[in-house]
Amino acid sequence: MKFPVLFPVVAALSFAALTCHAEVNVVEKVAEDIYFHDGEVRPSGHCNNGWVVFEDYVLVIDANFPSGARVIIPKIEAITDKPVRFAFDTHHHGDHAYGNQVWLEKGATPVAHEGALAEMKKYETGLFGDKPGRWEEAAKNRKDLQSSKLKAPTLLYRNELIFDDGKHRVELLHFGTAHTHGDGWAWLPKEKILFTGDACVNGPYNFTGDGNIGEWIETLEAVKKLGAQIVCPGHGPRGGPEMLENQQSYFKALVAEVKKFSGQSAKDIEAAVPTIMATLKKNEPIAHYAGNFIPAQIEKAWIEQGGEAWPKPEIPGKK
């Protein structure tokens, strides 16, 4: 199954929202001055957001789409009159970074790991004078993009960037490749709260096209050592430390199933997708990760293990 190049923008819309106790589009107070907002995946394509109210300003976690940013701005303003000064893009995908202009217009600076900017240059190429990229493709169907501009993060970090006003401390970290090559994590050591972006999700939202599954497993192992007690994912409801464990276990199980087909053909593994999916769904702690993305996840794991890309179906009338 081949997902279109604009997946980070629209592919998640094909999934029903994960059934959970948390309410979508409702602000949750996670701790004093720390908030989580479960974004509306269907039909809006919005990611989750977080924000921390410091003494003099607000730090927003993930810029979202422009429409998603406009959903949470009045919710932030209902809580505090302090200005939003920084918007942290956990990675370059559209539902996490395309809203940067909205935050700039509110006086905020977009922040990201330097790898997120590199990925933006690679995939959102229209911004940098090259051929049109994902932004232009997504704008064909999204009115919020048609009335906006793609703005890149301008405050970058390599290893860590720290915000600390004496009361709250937020460490923006990078542990290596996972969902993308530029994944950033927002860690609050005093409260032991972790905002993960899409490097950890809670539902069938794992897009593997811009990352590396093997390295993702290793990155999650490093992240687990932080000792987070509350995990706020990029999509789906927040949870506890088991979320990092389950996300990692899902990929380990996926890789193990694919490895069983070592020495066979790409056609054989492609035909086995329903069987592999059924096997993963029998494992209750990780079953909710298995969804419409699983063919692409299996192909990705297969290629990482040295297999060939799957044959692509011919498009009628196209040579």
C-alpha positions, 0 to 999 in steps of 0.5 A, a space after each residue: 500500500 503506497 501512501 501519497 507524499 502528503 501523508 503527514 498532512 492528510 493520511 491520518 484522516 483515514 483513521 477513526 479517532 481512538 476510543 478513549 476516556 479523554 475528550 477530543 478538543 478539550 483542554 486537560 490541565 496536566 499539572 500546574 501551568 501545564 496543559 494538554 489538548 487532544 487534537 481532532 484527527 478526523 476530519 481536521 487532521 489536527 495533532 495534539 498540542 501542549 503548552 506551558 505557562 511560564 512567569 512571563 510567556 507561554 511555550 506552545 508544543 507543536 504549531 499544528 495546522 493553521 486551523 489547529 492553531 486557531 482552535 487552541 489560541 482562544 483556549 490558551 487566552 482563556 487560561 492566561 493573558 501572557 503572550 505566546 513567545 515560542 512554538 515548538 515544532 516536534 518535527 517537520 510534518 504538516 500537522 505539527 509545523 504548517 501553523 508556524 505563521 499563525 504563531 508568528 503573527 501572535 509574536 511567537 518564534 518557531 523552534 525546532 531541532 536542526 534536523 526538522 529544518 533539514 527535513 523541511 528543506 528536503 520535503 517541503 521544497 517549494 519553500 526553498 525555491 526548488 520544485 513544489 513539495 508537500 506544502 503545495 500538494 496539501 494546499 490544493 485541498 486545505 483552505 487554511 493553507 491556501 490563506 497561509 504561508 509555510 514558515 520554517 523554524 528559525 530558533 534551532 538546537 542541536 542537542 538541547 534547548 532549555 527554558 527555565 524561569 525558576 518555577 518551570 523547566 522545559 528541556 527540548 531534547 533530541 535522541 536520534 532518528 525515530 518518526 523522522 530524522 529531526 524528532 524533538 521531545 519536550 521534557 519537564 523534569 520536575 513534573 516528569 511530563 514528556 511531550 513526544 510529538 509523533 515519535 510516540 503516539 497512542 493509536 494507529 498513527 505510526 507513519 514510518 516513511 520519513 524515519 527508520 523503525 530499527 533506529 526508532 526502537 533504539 531511540 525509544 529505549 533512550 527516551 525511557 531512561 528519562 523516567 517520564 510518569 506522564 506521556 503526552 503523545 502526538 496523537 491519541 490520549 495521554 497516558 503513563 510510561 507504559 505508552 513508551 513501552 507499548 510503542 516500542 513493543 509494537 515495533 519490536 513485534 512488527 520487526 520480528 514478524 517480518 523477519 520470519 520471511 527472511 529469504 522469501 520474496 517481496 511478493 510473499 511478504 506483501 501477501 502475508 500482510 493480513 496474517 501479520 496484522 492479525 497476529 499483532 492485533 492478538 497482542 492486547 497492549 499493542 493491538 491499537 497500533 495496528 491499522 491502515 498504515 500497517 502495509 507501509 510499516 511492514 514494507 518499511 521493516 522489510 526494506 530495512 532488513 535488506 528486502 526489495 521494495 514491493 512491486 507497485 500496481 500499474 496505473 491504467 493508461 500510464 506508461 
